[in-house]
Amino acid sequence: MSESSDAELLKDSWVLKGLKYTLVEIAEAMANILFSQFIHGITALLWATDPPAKKLVRRAGVAPRHPNHLS
């Protein structure tokens, strides 16, 4: 009986480790997405509100140029 309970504990331990690993991976992915959206939002705000910042952001290659932009 002790062998089966040990096997159950080991199985539960691996299940919990796998679940913890999966949750950590999901949290990291969510953090990356949020950070990316934050940077995108700041860039869009600068690009839309301040003409000198527009030039700097365009030079950095972060914001896309308008297709009809000729300069």
PDB file of N, CA, C and O in Angstrom:
ATOM      1  N   MET A   1       0.813  -1.184   0.000  1.00  0.00           N
ATOM      2  CA  MET A   1       0.000   0.000   0.000  1.00  0.00           C
ATOM      3  C   MET A   1       0.865   1.258   0.000  1.00  0.00           C
ATOM      4  O   MET A   1       0.480   2.287  -0.555  1.00  0.00           O
ATOM      5  N   SER A   2       2.039   1.164   0.631  1.00  0.00           N
ATOM      6  CA  SER A   2       2.901   2.344   0.670  1.00  0.00           C
ATOM      7  C   SER A   2       3.464   2.648  -0.720  1.00  0.00           C
ATOM      8  O   SER A   2       3.700   3.809  -1.054  1.00  0.00           O
ATOM      9  N   GLU A   3       3.682   1.600  -1.536  1.00  0.00           N
ATOM     10  CA  GLU A   3       4.186   1.832  -2.888  1.00  0.00           C
ATOM     11  C   GLU A   3       3.184   2.617  -3.724  1.00  0.00           C
ATOM     12  O   GLU A   3       3.571   3.529  -4.454  1.00  0.00           O
ATOM     13  N   SER A   4       1.915   2.279  -3.629  1.00  0.00           N
ATOM     14  CA  SER A   4       0.916   2.993  -4.431  1.00  0.00           C
ATOM     15  C   SER A   4       0.754   4.428  -3.945  1.00  0.00           C
ATOM     16  O   SER A   4       0.551   5.328  -4.761  1.00  0.00           O
ATOM     17  N   SER A   5       0.840   4.666  -2.637  1.00  0.00           N
ATOM     18  CA  SER A   5       0.713   6.043  -2.142  1.00  0.00           C
ATOM     19  C   SER A   5       1.940   6.862  -2.546  1.00  0.00           C
ATOM     20  O   SER A   5       1.825   8.051  -2.843  1.00  0.00           O
ATOM     21  N   ASP A   6       3.128   6.217  -2.556  1.00  0.00           N
ATOM     22  CA  ASP A   6       4.326   6.922  -3.012  1.00  0.00           C
ATOM     23  C   ASP A   6       4.202   7.288  -4.494  1.00  0.00           C
ATOM     24  O   ASP A   6       4.579   8.385  -4.906  1.00  0.00           O
ATOM     25  N   ALA A   7       3.674   6.362  -5.280  1.00  0.00           N
ATOM     26  CA  ALA A   7       3.492   6.626  -6.704  1.00  0.00           C
ATOM     27  C   ALA A   7       2.502   7.774  -6.905  1.00  0.00           C
ATOM     28  O   ALA A   7       2.703   8.622  -7.774  1.00  0.00           O
ATOM     29  N   GLU A   8       1.449   7.803  -6.113  1.00  0.00           N
ATOM     30  CA  GLU A   8       0.474   8.898  -6.215  1.00  0.00           C
ATOM     31  C   GLU A   8       1.117  10.233  -5.857  1.00  0.00           C
ATOM     32  O   GLU A   8       0.869  11.240  -6.520  1.00  0.00           O
ATOM     33  N   LEU A   9       1.940  10.244  -4.812  1.00  0.00           N
ATOM     34  CA  LEU A   9       2.611  11.481  -4.414  1.00  0.00           C
ATOM     35  C   LEU A   9       3.560  11.960  -5.511  1.00  0.00           C
ATOM     36  O   LEU A   9       3.621  13.152  -5.811  1.00  0.00           O
ATOM     37  N   LEU A  10       4.298  11.024  -6.106  1.00  0.00           N
ATOM     38  CA  LEU A  10       5.222  11.383  -7.176  1.00  0.00           C
ATOM     39  C   LEU A  10       4.453  11.938  -8.373  1.00  0.00           C
ATOM     40  O   LEU A  10       4.843  12.942  -8.969  1.00  0.00           O
ATOM     41  N   LYS A  11       3.344  11.257  -8.715  1.00  0.00           N
ATOM     42  CA  LYS A  11       2.534  11.721  -9.838  1.00  0.00           C
ATOM     43  C   LYS A  11       1.989  13.123  -9.559  1.00  0.00           C
ATOM     44  O   LYS A  11       2.037  13.999 -10.422  1.00  0.00           O
ATOM     45  N   ASP A  12       1.476  13.322  -8.357  1.00  0.00           N
ATOM     46  CA  ASP A  12       0.952  14.637  -7.994  1.00  0.00           C
ATOM     47  C   ASP A  12       2.052  15.683  -8.041  1.00  0.00           C
ATOM     48  O   ASP A  12       1.827  16.811  -8.481  1.00  0.00           O
ATOM     49  N   SER A  13       3.234  15.309  -7.591  1.00  0.00           N
ATOM     50  CA  SER A  13       4.349  16.242  -7.590  1.00  0.00           C
ATOM     51  C   SER A  13       4.688  16.671  -9.021  1.00  0.00           C
ATOM     52  O   SER A  13       4.889  17.858  -9.278  1.00  0.00           O
ATOM     53  N   TRP A  14       4.751  15.714  -9.953  1.00  0.00           N
ATOM     54  CA  TRP A  14       5.054  16.047 -11.344  1.00  0.00           C
ATOM     55  C   TRP A  14       3.941  16.879 -11.965  1.00  0.00           C
ATOM     56  O   TRP A  14       4.200  17.790 -12.751  1.00  0.00           O
ATOM     57  N   VAL A  15       2.698  16.559 -11.607  1.00  0.00           N
ATOM     58  CA  VAL A  15       1.569  17.332 -12.129  1.00  0.00           C
ATOM     59  C   VAL A  15       1.661  18.769 -11.640  1.00  0.00           C
ATOM     60  O   VAL A  15       1.474  19.703 -12.420  1.00  0.00           O
ATOM     61  N   LEU A  16       1.947  18.953 -10.364  1.00  0.00           N
ATOM     62  CA  LEU A  16       2.046  20.300  -9.811  1.00  0.00           C
ATOM     63  C   LEU A  16       3.215  21.068 -10.417  1.00  0.00           C
ATOM     64  O   LEU A  16       3.099  22.259 -10.703  1.00  0.00           O
ATOM     65  N   LYS A  17       4.344  20.382 -10.611  1.00  0.00           N
ATOM     66  CA  LYS A  17       5.492  21.046 -11.238  1.00  0.00           C
ATOM     67  C   LYS A  17       5.161  21.468 -12.666  1.00  0.00           C
ATOM     68  O   LYS A  17       5.514  22.570 -13.089  1.00  0.00           O
ATOM     69  N   GLY A  18       4.492  20.603 -13.401  1.00  0.00           N
ATOM     70  CA  GLY A  18       4.096  20.936 -14.768  1.00  0.00           C
ATOM     71  C   GLY A  18       3.118  22.096 -14.805  1.00  0.00           C
ATOM     72  O   GLY A  18       3.220  22.976 -15.660  1.00  0.00           O
ATOM     73  N   LEU A  19       2.171  22.096 -13.877  1.00  0.00           N
ATOM     74  CA  LEU A  19       1.199  23.181 -13.812  1.00  0.00           C
ATOM     75  C   LEU A  19       1.884  24.493 -13.460  1.00  0.00           C
ATOM     76  O   LEU A  19       1.583  25.536 -14.040  1.00  0.00           O
ATOM     77  N   LYS A  20       2.806  24.434 -12.506  1.00  0.00           N
ATOM     78  CA  LYS A  20       3.534  25.644 -12.115  1.00  0.00           C
ATOM     79  C   LYS A  20       4.351  26.174 -13.299  1.00  0.00           C
ATOM     80  O   LYS A  20       4.355  27.377 -13.562  1.00  0.00           O
ATOM     81  N   TYR A  21       5.031  25.289 -14.004  1.00  0.00           N
ATOM     82  CA  TYR A  21       5.827  25.686 -15.167  1.00  0.00           C
ATOM     83  C   TYR A  21       4.937  26.321 -16.230  1.00  0.00           C
ATOM     84  O   TYR A  21       5.298  27.341 -16.818  1.00  0.00           O
ATOM     85  N   THR A  22       3.778  25.721 -16.477  1.00  0.00           N
ATOM     86  CA  THR A  22       2.847  26.251 -17.472  1.00  0.00           C
ATOM     87  C   THR A  22       2.352  27.628 -17.065  1.00  0.00           C
ATOM     88  O   THR A  22       2.281  28.529 -17.901  1.00  0.00           O
ATOM     89  N   LEU A  23       2.010  27.805 -15.799  1.00  0.00           N
ATOM     90  CA  LEU A  23       1.529  29.102 -15.326  1.00  0.00           C
ATOM     91  C   LEU A  23       2.615  30.167 -15.434  1.00  0.00           C
ATOM     92  O   LEU A  23       2.327  31.316 -15.769  1.00  0.00           O
ATOM     93  N   VAL A  24       3.858  29.793 -15.152  1.00  0.00           N
ATOM     94  CA  VAL A  24       4.969  30.741 -15.288  1.00  0.00           C
ATOM     95  C   VAL A  24       5.138  31.143 -16.752  1.00  0.00           C
ATOM     96  O   VAL A  24       5.345  32.319 -17.051  1.00  0.00           O
ATOM     97  N   GLU A  25       5.053  30.188 -17.653  1.00  0.00           N
ATOM     98  CA  GLU A  25       5.166  30.487 -19.085  1.00  0.00           C
ATOM     99  C   GLU A  25       4.048  31.422 -19.543  1.00  0.00           C
ATOM    100  O   GLU A  25       4.294  32.359 -20.303  1.00  0.00           O
ATOM    101  N   ILE A  26       2.829  31.172 -19.086  1.00  0.00           N
ATOM    102  CA  ILE A  26       1.697  32.029 -19.449  1.00  0.00           C
ATOM    103  C   ILE A  26       1.909  33.436 -18.905  1.00  0.00           C
ATOM    104  O   ILE A  26       1.651  34.416 -19.604  1.00  0.00           O
ATOM    105  N   ALA A  27       2.377  33.543 -17.661  1.00  0.00           N
ATOM    106  CA  ALA A  27       2.614  34.859 -17.057  1.00  0.00           C
ATOM    107  C   ALA A  27       3.697  35.624 -17.817  1.00  0.00           C
ATOM    108  O   ALA A  27       3.569  36.829 -18.030  1.00  0.00           O
ATOM    109  N   GLU A  28       4.758  34.934 -18.226  1.00  0.00           N
ATOM    110  CA  GLU A  28       5.819  35.592 -18.992  1.00  0.00           C
ATOM    111  C   GLU A  28       5.295  36.077 -20.342  1.00  0.00           C
ATOM    112  O   GLU A  28       5.623  37.182 -20.775  1.00  0.00           O
ATOM    113  N   ALA A  29       4.494  35.269 -20.997  1.00  0.00           N
ATOM    114  CA  ALA A  29       3.931  35.671 -22.290  1.00  0.00           C
ATOM    115  C   ALA A  29       3.025  36.892 -22.129  1.00  0.00           C
ATOM    116  O   ALA A  29       3.064  37.810 -22.948  1.00  0.00           O
ATOM    117  N   MET A  30       2.215  36.899 -21.077  1.00  0.00           N
ATOM    118  CA  MET A  30       1.329  38.042 -20.839  1.00  0.00           C
ATOM    119  C   MET A  30       2.142  39.299 -20.544  1.00  0.00           C
ATOM    120  O   MET A  30       1.796  40.382 -21.015  1.00  0.00           O
ATOM    121  N   ALA A  31       3.212  39.165 -19.776  1.00  0.00           N
ATOM    122  CA  ALA A  31       4.061  40.324 -19.470  1.00  0.00           C
ATOM    123  C   ALA A  31       4.704  40.866 -20.743  1.00  0.00           C
ATOM    124  O   ALA A  31       4.784  42.080 -20.930  1.00  0.00           O
ATOM    125  N   ASN A  32       5.161  39.979 -21.613  1.00  0.00           N
ATOM    126  CA  ASN A  32       5.755  40.417 -22.884  1.00  0.00           C
ATOM    127  C   ASN A  32       4.738  41.155 -23.747  1.00  0.00           C
ATOM    128  O   ASN A  32       5.060  42.172 -24.362  1.00  0.00           O
ATOM    129  N   ILE A  33       3.518  40.644 -23.792  1.00  0.00           N
ATOM    130  CA  ILE A  33       2.471  41.293 -24.589  1.00  0.00           C
ATOM    131  C   ILE A  33       2.144  42.662 -24.017  1.00  0.00           C
ATOM    132  O   ILE A  33       2.028  43.636 -24.761  1.00  0.00           O
ATOM    133  N   LEU A  34       1.993  42.745 -22.686  1.00  0.00           N
ATOM    134  CA  LEU A  34       1.671  44.033 -22.065  1.00  0.00           C
ATOM    135  C   LEU A  34       2.784  45.050 -22.293  1.00  0.00           C
ATOM    136  O   LEU A  34       2.506  46.212 -22.589  1.00  0.00           O
ATOM    137  N   PHE A  35       4.031  44.629 -22.160  1.00  0.00           N
ATOM    138  CA  PHE A  35       5.157  45.536 -22.380  1.00  0.00           C
ATOM    139  C   PHE A  35       5.173  46.013 -23.832  1.00  0.00           C
ATOM    140  O   PHE A  35       5.380  47.196 -24.102  1.00  0.00           O
ATOM    141  N   SER A  36       4.956  45.093 -24.751  1.00  0.00           N
ATOM    142  CA  SER A  36       4.932  45.440 -26.169  1.00  0.00           C
ATOM    143  C   SER A  36       3.820  46.446 -26.461  1.00  0.00           C
ATOM    144  O   SER A  36       4.033  47.407 -27.200  1.00  0.00           O
ATOM    145  N   GLN A  37       2.648  46.232 -25.892  1.00  0.00           N
ATOM    146  CA  GLN A  37       1.532  47.155 -26.105  1.00  0.00           C
ATOM    147  C   GLN A  37       1.819  48.516 -25.486  1.00  0.00           C
ATOM    148  O   GLN A  37       1.442  49.545 -26.047  1.00  0.00           O
ATOM    149  N   PHE A  38       2.484  48.528 -24.332  1.00  0.00           N
ATOM    150  CA  PHE A  38       2.847  49.787 -23.680  1.00  0.00           C
ATOM    151  C   PHE A  38       3.789  50.589 -24.576  1.00  0.00           C
ATOM    152  O   PHE A  38       3.574  51.782 -24.791  1.00  0.00           O
ATOM    153  N   ILE A  39       4.827  49.943 -25.097  1.00  0.00           N
ATOM    154  CA  ILE A  39       5.782  50.618 -25.977  1.00  0.00           C
ATOM    155  C   ILE A  39       5.071  51.103 -27.244  1.00  0.00           C
ATOM    156  O   ILE A  39       5.308  52.219 -27.706  1.00  0.00           O
ATOM    157  N   HIS A  40       4.214  50.271 -27.792  1.00  0.00           N
ATOM    158  CA  HIS A  40       3.472  50.656 -28.992  1.00  0.00           C
ATOM    159  C   HIS A  40       2.591  51.876 -28.710  1.00  0.00           C
ATOM    160  O   HIS A  40       2.506  52.783 -29.538  1.00  0.00           O
ATOM    161  N   GLY A  41       1.940  51.902 -27.553  1.00  0.00           N
ATOM    162  CA  GLY A  41       1.082  53.027 -27.189  1.00  0.00           C
ATOM    163  C   GLY A  41       1.856  54.318 -27.025  1.00  0.00           C
ATOM    164  O   GLY A  41       1.426  55.368 -27.503  1.00  0.00           O
ATOM    165  N   ILE A  42       3.002  54.250 -26.350  1.00  0.00           N
ATOM    166  CA  ILE A  42       3.835  55.443 -26.163  1.00  0.00           C
ATOM    167  C   ILE A  42       4.331  55.947 -27.521  1.00  0.00           C
ATOM    168  O   ILE A  42       4.316  57.148 -27.788  1.00  0.00           O
ATOM    169  N   THR A  43       4.764  55.028 -28.364  1.00  0.00           N
ATOM    170  CA  THR A  43       5.250  55.404 -29.691  1.00  0.00           C
ATOM    171  C   THR A  43       4.140  56.056 -30.511  1.00  0.00           C
ATOM    172  O   THR A  43       4.364  57.074 -31.166  1.00  0.00           O
ATOM    173  N   ALA A  44       2.956  55.473 -30.475  1.00  0.00           N
ATOM    174  CA  ALA A  44       1.832  56.041 -31.224  1.00  0.00           C
ATOM    175  C   ALA A  44       1.467  57.420 -30.692  1.00  0.00           C
ATOM    176  O   ALA A  44       1.147  58.322 -31.466  1.00  0.00           O
ATOM    177  N   LEU A  45       1.514  57.585 -29.383  1.00  0.00           N
ATOM    178  CA  LEU A  45       1.197  58.881 -28.787  1.00  0.00           C
ATOM    179  C   LEU A  45       2.210  59.933 -29.227  1.00  0.00           C
ATOM    180  O   LEU A  45       1.830  61.037 -29.617  1.00  0.00           O
ATOM    181  N   LEU A  46       3.487  59.600 -29.165  1.00  0.00           N
ATOM    182  CA  LEU A  46       4.513  60.542 -29.612  1.00  0.00           C
ATOM    183  C   LEU A  46       4.373  60.845 -31.097  1.00  0.00           C
ATOM    184  O   LEU A  46       4.494  61.995 -31.519  1.00  0.00           O
ATOM    185  N   TRP A  47       4.122  59.829 -31.868  1.00  0.00           N
ATOM    186  CA  TRP A  47       4.046  59.978 -33.319  1.00  0.00           C
ATOM    187  C   TRP A  47       2.867  60.861 -33.712  1.00  0.00           C
ATOM    188  O   TRP A  47       2.944  61.604 -34.691  1.00  0.00           O
ATOM    189  N   ALA A  48       1.769  60.781 -32.946  1.00  0.00           N
ATOM    190  CA  ALA A  48       0.556  61.508 -33.307  1.00  0.00           C
ATOM    191  C   ALA A  48       0.524  62.935 -32.766  1.00  0.00           C
ATOM    192  O   ALA A  48      -0.173  63.777 -33.332  1.00  0.00           O
ATOM    193  N   THR A  49       1.249  63.233 -31.696  1.00  0.00           N
ATOM    194  CA  THR A  49       1.060  64.522 -31.032  1.00  0.00           C
ATOM    195  C   THR A  49       2.170  65.533 -31.270  1.00  0.00           C
ATOM    196  O   THR A  49       1.900  66.734 -31.256  1.00  0.00           O
ATOM    197  N   ASP A  50       3.400  65.105 -31.488  1.00  0.00           N
ATOM    198  CA  ASP A  50       4.511  66.049 -31.525  1.00  0.00           C
ATOM    199  C   ASP A  50       5.294  65.895 -32.828  1.00  0.00           C
ATOM    200  O   ASP A  50       5.971  64.884 -33.020  1.00  0.00           O
ATOM    201  N   PRO A  51       5.211  66.890 -33.736  1.00  0.00           N
ATOM    202  CA  PRO A  51       5.909  66.752 -35.026  1.00  0.00           C
ATOM    203  C   PRO A  51       7.409  66.458 -34.912  1.00  0.00           C
ATOM    204  O   PRO A  51       7.896  65.621 -35.672  1.00  0.00           O
ATOM    205  N   PRO A  52       8.184  67.103 -33.997  1.00  0.00           N
ATOM    206  CA  PRO A  52       9.596  66.719 -33.898  1.00  0.00           C
ATOM    207  C   PRO A  52       9.769  65.268 -33.451  1.00  0.00           C
ATOM    208  O   PRO A  52      10.664  64.564 -33.919  1.00  0.00           O
ATOM    209  N   ALA A  53       8.911  64.837 -32.549  1.00  0.00           N
ATOM    210  CA  ALA A  53       8.986  63.438 -32.111  1.00  0.00           C
ATOM    211  C   ALA A  53       8.633  62.513 -33.264  1.00  0.00           C
ATOM    212  O   ALA A  53       9.175  61.413 -33.374  1.00  0.00           O
ATOM    213  N   LYS A  54       7.725  62.959 -34.121  1.00  0.00           N
ATOM    214  CA  LYS A  54       7.372  62.159 -35.297  1.00  0.00           C
ATOM    215  C   LYS A  54       8.614  61.836 -36.117  1.00  0.00           C
ATOM    216  O   LYS A  54       8.835  60.692 -36.514  1.00  0.00           O
ATOM    217  N   LYS A  55       9.421  62.868 -36.362  1.00  0.00           N
ATOM    218  CA  LYS A  55      10.633  62.655 -37.152  1.00  0.00           C
ATOM    219  C   LYS A  55      11.582  61.685 -36.459  1.00  0.00           C
ATOM    220  O   LYS A  55      12.127  60.779 -37.089  1.00  0.00           O
ATOM    221  N   LEU A  56      11.776  61.884 -35.157  1.00  0.00           N
ATOM    222  CA  LEU A  56      12.692  61.011 -34.422  1.00  0.00           C
ATOM    223  C   LEU A  56      12.212  59.573 -34.430  1.00  0.00           C
ATOM    224  O   LEU A  56      12.999  58.648 -34.626  1.00  0.00           O
ATOM    225  N   VAL A  57      10.919  59.389 -34.216  1.00  0.00           N
ATOM    226  CA  VAL A  57      10.371  58.038 -34.184  1.00  0.00           C
ATOM    227  C   VAL A  57      10.471  57.396 -35.556  1.00  0.00           C
ATOM    228  O   VAL A  57      10.787  56.211 -35.670  1.00  0.00           O
ATOM    229  N   ARG A  58      10.201  58.179 -36.607  1.00  0.00           N
ATOM    230  CA  ARG A  58      10.319  57.633 -37.961  1.00  0.00           C
ATOM    231  C   ARG A  58      11.755  57.256 -38.271  1.00  0.00           C
ATOM    232  O   ARG A  58      12.013  56.214 -38.872  1.00  0.00           O
ATOM    233  N   ARG A  59      12.703  58.114 -37.856  1.00  0.00           N
ATOM    234  CA  ARG A  59      14.119  57.815 -38.108  1.00  0.00           C
ATOM    235  C   ARG A  59      14.549  56.543 -37.395  1.00  0.00           C
ATOM    236  O   ARG A  59      15.370  55.778 -37.902  1.00  0.00           O
ATOM    237  N   ALA A  60      13.985  56.328 -36.216  1.00  0.00           N
ATOM    238  CA  ALA A  60      14.330  55.119 -35.464  1.00  0.00           C
ATOM    239  C   ALA A  60      13.717  53.881 -36.105  1.00  0.00           C
ATOM    240  O   ALA A  60      14.082  52.758 -35.759  1.00  0.00           O
ATOM    241  N   GLY A  61      12.795  54.075 -37.030  1.00  0.00           N
ATOM    242  CA  GLY A  61      12.181  52.943 -37.716  1.00  0.00           C
ATOM    243  C   GLY A  61      11.113  52.253 -36.908  1.00  0.00           C
ATOM    244  O   GLY A  61      10.776  51.101 -37.180  1.00  0.00           O
ATOM    245  N   VAL A  62      10.565  52.947 -35.903  1.00  0.00           N
ATOM    246  CA  VAL A  62       9.571  52.311 -35.045  1.00  0.00           C
ATOM    247  C   VAL A  62       8.176  52.476 -35.623  1.00  0.00           C
ATOM    248  O   VAL A  62       7.417  51.511 -35.707  1.00  0.00           O
ATOM    249  N   ALA A  63       7.834  53.702 -36.024  1.00  0.00           N
ATOM    250  CA  ALA A  63       6.494  53.964 -36.543  1.00  0.00           C
ATOM    251  C   ALA A  63       6.509  53.861 -38.068  1.00  0.00           C
ATOM    252  O   ALA A  63       7.461  54.296 -38.716  1.00  0.00           O
ATOM    253  N   PRO A  64       5.472  53.295 -38.623  1.00  0.00           N
ATOM    254  CA  PRO A  64       5.423  53.185 -40.083  1.00  0.00           C
ATOM    255  C   PRO A  64       5.172  54.540 -40.721  1.00  0.00           C
ATOM    256  O   PRO A  64       4.496  55.391 -40.144  1.00  0.00           O
ATOM    257  N   ARG A  65       5.709  54.734 -41.897  1.00  0.00           N
ATOM    258  CA  ARG A  65       5.448  55.961 -42.646  1.00  0.00           C
ATOM    259  C   ARG A  65       4.099  55.836 -43.346  1.00  0.00           C
ATOM    260  O   ARG A  65       3.637  54.743 -43.672  1.00  0.00           O
ATOM    261  N   HIS A  66       3.501  56.974 -43.557  1.00  0.00           N
ATOM    262  CA  HIS A  66       2.265  56.986 -44.329  1.00  0.00           C
ATOM    263  C   HIS A  66       2.637  56.698 -45.783  1.00  0.00           C
ATOM    264  O   HIS A  66       3.656  57.199 -46.258  1.00  0.00           O
ATOM    265  N   PRO A  67       1.842  55.909 -46.497  1.00  0.00           N
ATOM    266  CA  PRO A  67       2.211  55.554 -47.877  1.00  0.00           C
ATOM    267  C   PRO A  67       2.323  56.761 -48.805  1.00  0.00           C
ATOM    268  O   PRO A  67       3.067  56.709 -49.784  1.00  0.00           O
ATOM    269  N   ASN A  68       1.602  57.847 -48.521  1.00  0.00           N
ATOM    270  CA  ASN A  68       1.641  59.022 -49.386  1.00  0.00           C
ATOM    271  C   ASN A  68       2.705  60.022 -48.956  1.00  0.00           C
ATOM    272  O   ASN A  68       2.807  61.103 -49.537  1.00  0.00           O
ATOM    273  N   HIS A  69       3.498  59.676 -47.949  1.00  0.00           N
ATOM    274  CA  HIS A  69       4.524  60.584 -47.441  1.00  0.00           C
ATOM    275  C   HIS A  69       5.701  60.598 -48.419  1.00  0.00           C
ATOM    276  O   HIS A  69       6.244  59.544 -48.748  1.00  0.00           O
ATOM    277  N   LEU A  70       6.098  61.787 -48.884  1.00  0.00           N
ATOM    278  CA  LEU A  70       7.111  61.858 -49.936  1.00  0.00           C
ATOM    279  C   LEU A  70       8.492  62.296 -49.464  1.00  0.00           C
ATOM    280  O   LEU A  70       9.434  62.248 -50.256  1.00  0.00           O
ATOM    281  N   SER A  71       8.658  62.720 -48.215  1.00  0.00           N
ATOM    282  CA  SER A  71       9.969  63.255 -47.815  1.00  0.00           C
ATOM    283  C   SER A  71      10.947  62.187 -47.418  1.00  0.00           C
ATOM    284  O   SER A  71      12.084  62.494 -47.060  1.00  0.00           O
TER     285      SER A  71
END
